[in-house]
Amino acid sequence: MMRHLRSIHHVGTPQMSNQNFNPPPAVSRKQKLDAALVDMIVVDMQPFSIVEDKGFKAFVNLLDPTYIIPNRKALGKMVDDKYKATKEKAMALVSKASAVSLTADMWTSINMDAYLAVTCHFMTEEVQLSTVVLGVQKFPQTHTAAHLAEAKDVLMEEWGIKGKVTGLVTDCAPNMIACANLLHLRHIMCFAHMLNLVVKRSLAQTPELEDIRSRGRKIVGHFKSSTTAKQKLSEMQRQLARPEHKLIQEVDTRWNSTFAMLERLFNEREPMGTALASLSSDLTPFTSEDYQAMHQCLDVLKPFHQATVELSEEKQVSASKVIPLVKMLKHYISSRCGHITHPLGMKLATNLKNNLIEKFAMLEKVTALSMATLLDPRFKELGFCSQVCAQTAIERLIRECAGTMHIELPAQSQPQPQSPRAGPSNRLEDDSLWALLDRHVGAQQQVTNTTASATVEVQRGPTQVLDHPQSTFPTPLQAGSKIFMHTSLLCAM
């Protein structure tokens, strides 16, 4: 026993001679069940009053008659203790991050109370993207830039991240932009908000589609408010051996709901049309031409829906995806225009294309986005529409790496024209955005391999001459292996 204590627990050794061996206290079954109850309340967002419900008490008593359920007051204290312990762990995790970025937004509850939510994003020591909510605070003040800056400054002070914040991502509201300026933070507009504005503006510029949307809202409202209509739709769906899907109502603030409403109306056109025909209502059903227009509009809007969903995933790096996504959206719309036959679909596609070009004209010149795309090994310079912007990002990266590693770069010559790169293929067998990008990369690799094969067979002499322009700027390996290593580290940040 003593040999075990010395070797495993260091009892009796010189290092532990002044310490007493105290085994960790055992966790009782009562404590484990209390912790599980708190987790259930937090995860499922259950009210504290659940511990007073007769059915819940009977259920717990059947599981374990010996377990005494804590009352509401005790449960509230346990949840508060859990919050404090979790916050301490989160603050310890954030404190280890060398740099963080913030996202902030204002929203209104169902009771018309305003709230400010601020979220912190950073890389852990294991190079994993992590997210911590710094606070969701009631905001009774006027939504001025000064009040917003004051609230965010308090949160940054509390969490000890002043001086670590590299950027603040918000919507395009003037007060949010002014708030970032007051805090002396780099402001980055939320791409999902910008994309939402592009689609909403394009829909507004297509008044012919408004008639379909208006009738769609009335039809959905009827099936949601009438028990008879709802039952008739379910009956028709069962007779056609279809899933009993409910119709989706459009919401003004989010264009995704417009897509979801039209998609569900189109997919359920058969049972819905049959149900409407058997009901006595003054609703105007959709015609076959309406469904044709709806189908082509959905086909045009689908990639925008994919992009919005893609950028809403908080566990994925989104900054490096912005430029490639816009590139593929532009290409998709341009390619799809040749396949659209309905005038309404063509008008919507034209509006989307024009608004994309206008809204994101300067996107590739935003340093944070261009550098993120270049450093992402999935995209690099292939993610850019403009090779001039890609080359500018490469030059900036080389200069920053050389400055960090204290390496002097050779004199730069004037940029020479670059060989044209193959654009994305016009084939649309797979209409997903990443499939388009994969085909673009494949086409580019084929062009690169063809150029490399042709280069090998150029004339040879005492000094080998290449028939393609030399790179005007040194690559990371040419500038030194240290720069290459530093670039790899930047990719992981």
C-alpha positions in Angstrom: 0.0 0.0 0.0 2.8 2.5 0.9 4.6 1.6 -2.3 1.5 2.4 -4.3 1.0 5.7 -2.4 4.6 6.8 -3.0 4.6 5.9 -6.7 1.2 7.0 -7.7 0.1 9.6 -5.2 3.6 10.8 -4.1 2.7 10.3 -0.4 5.9 10.2 1.8 8.1 11.5 -1.0 10.3 14.6 -0.4 8.2 16.7 -2.8 5.0 15.9 -0.8 6.4 15.6 2.7 4.7 18.8 3.9 1.4 18.0 2.3 -1.4 15.8 3.5 -3.0 13.3 1.2 -6.7 14.2 0.7 -8.6 12.2 -1.8 -11.0 14.2 -3.9 -14.5 14.3 -2.4 -16.9 11.8 -4.0 -19.9 13.3 -5.9 -23.1 12.0 -4.4 -26.0 10.8 -6.6 -28.1 13.7 -5.4 -25.5 16.2 -6.7 -25.3 14.4 -10.1 -29.1 14.4 -10.4 -29.2 18.1 -9.5 -26.6 18.9 -12.1 -28.5 16.9 -14.7 -31.7 18.9 -13.8 -29.9 22.2 -14.2 -28.5 21.1 -17.6 -32.0 20.1 -18.7 -33.4 23.5 -17.7 -30.6 25.4 -19.5 -30.4 23.3 -22.7 -34.2 22.9 -23.2 -34.9 26.5 -21.9 -37.5 25.1 -19.5 -39.1 27.4 -16.9 -38.2 27.0 -13.2 -41.9 26.2 -12.5 -41.4 22.8 -14.1 -40.2 21.4 -10.7 -43.7 22.2 -9.3 -45.7 20.5 -12.1 -47.5 17.4 -11.0 -46.7 15.4 -14.0 -43.0 16.1 -13.8 -42.9 15.2 -10.1 -44.7 11.9 -10.8 -42.3 11.1 -13.6 -39.2 11.8 -11.4 -40.7 9.8 -8.5 -41.2 6.8 -10.8 -37.6 7.1 -12.0 -36.1 7.5 -8.5 -38.4 7.7 -5.4 -35.5 8.7 -3.2 -34.6 11.9 -5.2 -35.9 15.1 -3.6 -36.7 17.7 -6.3 -35.3 21.2 -5.4 -37.9 24.0 -5.2 -38.0 26.9 -7.6 -35.8 29.1 -5.4 -33.1 26.5 -4.9 -33.2 25.7 -8.6 -32.8 29.4 -9.5 -29.7 29.6 -7.3 -28.3 26.4 -8.9 -28.7 27.8 -12.4 -27.1 31.1 -11.3 -24.1 29.2 -9.9 -23.9 27.2 -13.2 -23.9 30.5 -15.1 -21.1 31.9 -13.0 -18.9 28.8 -13.3 -19.5 28.6 -17.1 -18.7 32.3 -17.5 -15.5 31.9 -15.6 -14.4 29.1 -17.9 -15.4 31.1 -21.0 -13.4 34.1 -19.7 -10.4 31.9 -19.1 -10.7 30.6 -22.7 -11.0 34.1 -24.2 -8.0 35.4 -22.1 -5.7 32.9 -23.9 -6.7 34.2 -27.4 -4.2 36.7 -28.9 -6.8 38.3 -31.2 -10.6 38.2 -31.3 -13.3 39.6 -33.6 -16.7 40.7 -32.5 -20.2 40.5 -34.1 -23.0 42.7 -32.8 -26.7 43.2 -33.6 -29.8 44.8 -32.3 -33.1 42.9 -32.1 -36.6 43.4 -30.6 -38.4 40.8 -28.5 -42.0 39.8 -28.9 -42.8 42.2 -26.1 -41.1 45.1 -28.1 -38.1 45.3 -25.8 -34.8 46.2 -27.5 -31.7 44.0 -26.9 -28.0 44.3 -27.8 -26.2 41.0 -28.5 -22.4 40.9 -28.8 -20.5 37.7 -29.7 -16.8 37.1 -29.6 -15.0 34.8 -32.1 -11.4 33.5 -31.8 -9.1 30.6 -32.4 -8.3 28.2 -29.5 -4.8 26.8 -28.8 -6.0 23.7 -30.7 -6.6 25.9 -33.8 -10.3 25.5 -33.5 -12.8 28.3 -34.2 -14.6 29.1 -31.0 -17.5 31.4 -30.2 -18.6 33.0 -26.9 -21.6 35.2 -26.3 -20.3 38.2 -24.3 -23.8 39.4 -23.5 -27.4 39.9 -24.5 -28.4 43.1 -22.7 -31.7 44.9 -22.5 -31.1 48.2 -24.3 -33.7 50.8 -23.2 -31.6 53.8 -24.4 -31.9 55.4 -27.8 -29.9 53.5 -30.4 -27.3 56.2 -31.0 -23.7 55.4 -31.8 -22.5 56.9 -28.5 -24.8 54.6 -26.4 -23.9 51.5 -28.5 -20.2 52.3 -28.1 -20.6 52.7 -24.4 -22.3 49.4 -23.9 -19.8 47.5 -26.1 -16.9 49.2 -24.3 -18.2 48.0 -21.0 -18.4 44.4 -22.3 -14.9 44.5 -23.7 -13.5 45.8 -20.4 -15.4 43.1 -18.5 -14.0 40.4 -20.6 -10.5 41.8 -20.8 -10.3 41.9 -24.6 -9.5 45.6 -25.1 -6.6 45.8 -27.5 -7.3 42.3 -28.8 -10.3 43.2 -31.1 -9.3 43.1 -34.8 -12.7 43.9 -36.2 -16.3 44.5 -35.5 -18.9 42.9 -37.8 -22.3 44.5 -38.0 -25.0 45.4 -40.5 -24.8 48.5 -42.6 -26.8 50.7 -40.3 -25.1 54.2 -39.9 -25.2 54.0 -36.1 -23.4 50.7 -36.1 -20.7 52.1 -38.4 -20.3 55.2 -36.3 -20.1 53.0 -33.2 -17.1 51.2 -34.6 -15.4 54.5 -35.4 -16.0 55.7 -31.9 -14.4 52.5 -30.5 -11.5 52.9 -33.0 -12.3 49.4 -34.4 -12.1 48.3 -38.0 -15.7 47.9 -39.2 -16.7 45.0 -41.5 -20.1 44.9 -43.0 -22.0 41.6 -42.5 -22.1 39.9 -45.8 -25.4 38.1 -45.0 -27.0 41.4 -44.4 -25.6 42.9 -47.6 -26.8 39.8 -49.5 -30.2 40.2 -48.0 -30.4 43.8 -49.2 -29.3 42.8 -52.7 -32.1 40.2 -53.0 -34.8 42.4 -51.4 -33.9 45.2 -53.7 -34.0 42.9 -56.7 -37.4 41.6 -55.7 -38.7 45.1 -55.2 -37.5 46.0 -58.8 -39.6 43.1 -60.1 -43.2 44.2 -59.5 -44.6 41.4 -61.7 -43.4 39.0 -59.0 -45.2 41.0 -56.3 -48.6 39.8 -57.6 -47.5 36.2 -57.1 -46.1 36.9 -53.7 -49.3 38.7 -52.6 -51.5 35.9 -53.7 -49.2 33.4 -52.1 -49.4 35.3 -48.7 -53.2 35.2 -48.9 -53.3 31.5 -49.7 -50.9 30.6 -46.9 -52.8 32.9 -44.5 -56.0 31.1 -45.4 -54.6 27.6 -44.8 -53.1 28.7 -41.5 -56.2 30.5 -40.1 -58.9 28.0 -41.3 -59.1 24.6 -39.6 -61.2 23.2 -42.5 -58.7 24.3 -45.1 -55.8 22.9 -43.1 -57.5 19.5 -42.7 -58.4 19.4 -46.4 -54.8 20.1 -47.4 -53.6 17.3 -45.1 -56.3 15.0 -46.6 -55.2 15.7 -50.1 -51.5 15.2 -49.2 -52.3 11.7 -47.7 -54.3 10.7 -50.8 -51.4 11.7 -53.0 -49.0 9.8 -50.7 -47.1 13.0 -50.0 -45.6 14.2 -46.6 -48.0 16.4 -44.7 -46.0 19.6 -45.0 -47.4 22.9 -43.8 -47.3 26.0 -45.9 -44.8 28.7 -44.9 -45.7 32.4 -44.5 -43.4 35.2 -45.8 -41.7 37.6 -43.4 -40.9 41.1 -44.5 -37.5 41.4 -42.8 -35.9 38.3 -44.3 -35.9 37.4 -48.0 -35.2 33.7 -47.1 -38.8 33.5 -46.0 -39.9 34.6 -49.5 -37.9 31.8 -51.0 -39.2 29.3 -48.5 -42.9 30.4 -49.1 -42.6 30.2 -52.9 -40.7 26.9 -52.8 -43.3 25.2 -50.5 -46.2 26.6 -52.6 -44.6 25.2 -55.8 -43.8 21.8 -54.2 -47.3 21.4 -52.8 -49.1 22.8 -55.9 -51.1 19.6 -56.6 -52.6 18.9 -53.1 -53.0 22.6 -52.5 -54.8 23.2 -55.8 -57.1 20.3 -55.2 -57.8 21.5 -51.6 -58.6 25.0 -52.9 -61.0 23.7 -55.6 -63.0 21.9 -52.9 -63.2 24.9 -50.6 -65.6 27.8 -50.9 -63.2 30.8 -50.9 -62.6 33.9 -52.9 -58.9 33.1 -53.3 -57.5 33.2 -56.8 -55.5 29.9 -57.5 -52.2 29.9 -59.3 -52.2 29.1 -63.1 -49.8 26.9 -64.9 -48.0 30.1 -66.2 -47.7 31.3 -62.6 -46.1 28.1 -61.6 -43.7 28.3 -64.5 -42.7 31.8 -63.5 -42.4 30.7 -59.9 -40.2 27.7 -60.8 -37.8 29.9 -62.8 -37.6 32.5 -60.1 -36.8 29.8 -57.5 -34.1 28.5 -59.8 -32.5 32.0 -59.9 -32.8 32.6 -56.1 -31.6 29.1 -55.0 -27.8 29.9 -55.0 -28.5 33.1 -52.9 -30.4 30.9 -50.4 -27.4 28.5 -50.4 -25.0 31.3 -49.8 -27.1 32.7 -46.9 -27.3 29.3 -45.2 -23.5 28.8 -45.7 -22.6 32.0 -44.0 -25.0 31.4 -41.1 -23.0 28.4 -39.8 -21.0 29.8 -36.9 -18.7 26.8 -36.7 -17.3 27.5 -40.2 -14.8 30.3 -41.2 -16.9 32.7 -43.2 -14.6 35.7 -44.1 -12.6 33.7 -46.6 -15.8 32.5 -48.3 -17.2 35.9 -49.1 -15.2 36.7 -52.2 -15.5 33.2 -53.8 -19.2 33.1 -53.0 -19.8 36.4 -54.8 -17.7 35.2 -57.7 -19.8 32.0 -58.1 -23.1 33.9 -57.6 -22.1 36.3 -60.5 -21.1 33.3 -62.7 -24.3 31.4 -61.8 -26.6 34.2 -62.7 -24.7 34.9 -66.0 -24.8 31.3 -67.0 -28.4 30.8 -65.9 -29.6 33.7 -68.0 -29.2 31.6 -71.2 -31.5 28.9 -69.8 -34.4 31.2 -68.6 -37.4 31.3 -70.9 -40.0 33.2 -68.8 -39.8 37.0 -69.0 -40.4 37.3 -65.2 -37.5 35.0 -64.4 -35.2 36.9 -66.9 -36.1 40.2 -65.3 -35.4 39.0 -61.8 -32.0 37.5 -62.9 -31.0 40.7 -64.6 -31.9 42.7 -61.5 -29.9 40.3 -59.3 -26.9 40.5 -61.6 -26.9 44.3 -61.7 -27.3 44.7 -58.0 -24.6 42.2 -57.2 -22.1 44.1 -59.4 -23.1 47.4 -57.9 -23.1 46.3 -54.2 -19.9 44.3 -54.3 -17.9 46.2 -56.8 -15.2 47.0 -54.2 -15.4 43.8 -52.3 -12.1 42.3 -53.4 -10.3 45.5 -52.3 -11.3 45.0 -48.7 -8.0 44.0 -47.1 -9.5 41.7 -44.4 -11.5 39.7 -47.0 -8.9 39.5 -49.7 -6.2 38.4 -47.3 -8.5 35.8 -45.7 -9.4 34.4 -49.2 -5.7 34.3 -50.2 -4.7 32.5 -47.0 -7.5 29.9 -47.2 -5.9 26.8 -48.8 -9.3 26.0 -50.4 -9.3 29.1 -52.5 -6.1 31.1 -52.6 -6.0 33.3 -55.7 -8.5 31.1 -57.6 -11.2 32.6 -55.4 -10.8 36.1 -56.9 -12.7 37.5 -59.9 -10.0 40.1 -60.6 -6.5 38.8 -61.0 -5.2 42.3 -60.4 -6.8 42.2 -56.9 -5.4 38.7 -56.3 -1.9 39.9 -57.3 -2.3 43.0 -55.0 -3.2 40.7 -52.1 -0.2 38.5 -52.8 2.1 41.5 -52.8 0.7 42.7 -49.5 1.1 39.3 -47.9 4.7 39.1 -49.0 5.5 42.5 -47.7 3.8 41.8 -44.3 5.6 38.5 -44.0 9.0 40.0 -44.9 8.5 42.8 -42.4 7.5 40.4 -39.7 10.5 38.2 -40.4 12.9 41.2 -41.0 13.7 40.0 -44.5 14.7 42.6 -47.2 13.0 41.9 -50.5 14.6 42.5 -53.8 13.7 45.6 -55.9 10.3 45.2 -57.5 9.9 45.6 -61.3 6.8 46.9 -63.0 4.0 44.3 -63.1 3.8 42.4 -66.4 0.5 41.2 -67.9 -0.7 37.9 -66.5 -1.8 35.0 -68.6 -5.6 34.9 -68.8 -7.1 32.4 -66.4 -9.9 30.0 -67.3 -13.3 31.1 -66.0 -15.7 28.8 -64.4 -17.3 26.3 -66.7 -20.8 27.1 -68.1 -22.0 23.6 -67.4 -24.8 23.5 -64.8 -25.1 19.8 -64.1 -24.7 20.5 -60.4 -26.1 23.9 -59.5 -24.4 24.1 -56.1 -22.0 27.0 -55.7 -19.1 24.9 -54.5 -19.6 22.5 -57.5 -19.1 25.5 -59.7 -16.0 26.5 -57.9 -14.6 22.9 -58.1 -15.2 22.9 -61.9 -13.4 26.3 -62.1 -10.4 24.9 -60.2 -10.3 21.9 -62.4 -10.4 24.0 -65.5 -7.6 26.2 -64.1 -5.4 23.2 -63.3 -5.9 21.9 -66.8 -4.8 25.3 -68.2 -1.8 25.3 -65.9 -0.7 21.8 -66.8 -1.0 22.6 -70.5 1.1 25.7 -70.1 3.7 23.7 -68.1 3.9 21.0 -70.8 4.4 23.7 -73.5 7.1 25.4 -71.4 9.2 22.2 -71.3 9.5 22.2 -75.1 10.8 25.8 -75.6 14.1 26.3 -77.2 17.1 25.3 -75.1 20.6 26.8 -75.1 23.4 27.6 -72.7 20.8 29.5 -70.7 17.3 28.0 -70.7 14.7 30.6 -71.8 11.1 30.3 -70.7 8.4 31.5 -73.1 6.1 32.8 -70.4 6.5 36.0 -68.3 8.5 35.7 -65.2 6.7 36.5 -61.9 7.3 40.1 -61.1 7.3 39.5 -57.3 9.1 36.9 -55.3 7.1 34.0 -54.0 7.2 33.2 -50.3 9.8 30.6 -50.9 11.9 32.9 -52.9 11.8 35.5 -50.2 12.9 32.9 -47.7 11.6 29.8 -46.1 10.8 31.8 -42.9 8.1 33.8 -44.8 6.5 30.6 -46.0 6.4 29.3 -42.5 4.9 32.5 -41.3 2.3 32.4 -44.0 1.3 29.0 -42.9 0.8 30.3 -39.4 -1.4 33.1 -40.6 -3.6 30.5 -42.4 -4.2 28.9 -39.0 -5.2 32.1 -37.3 
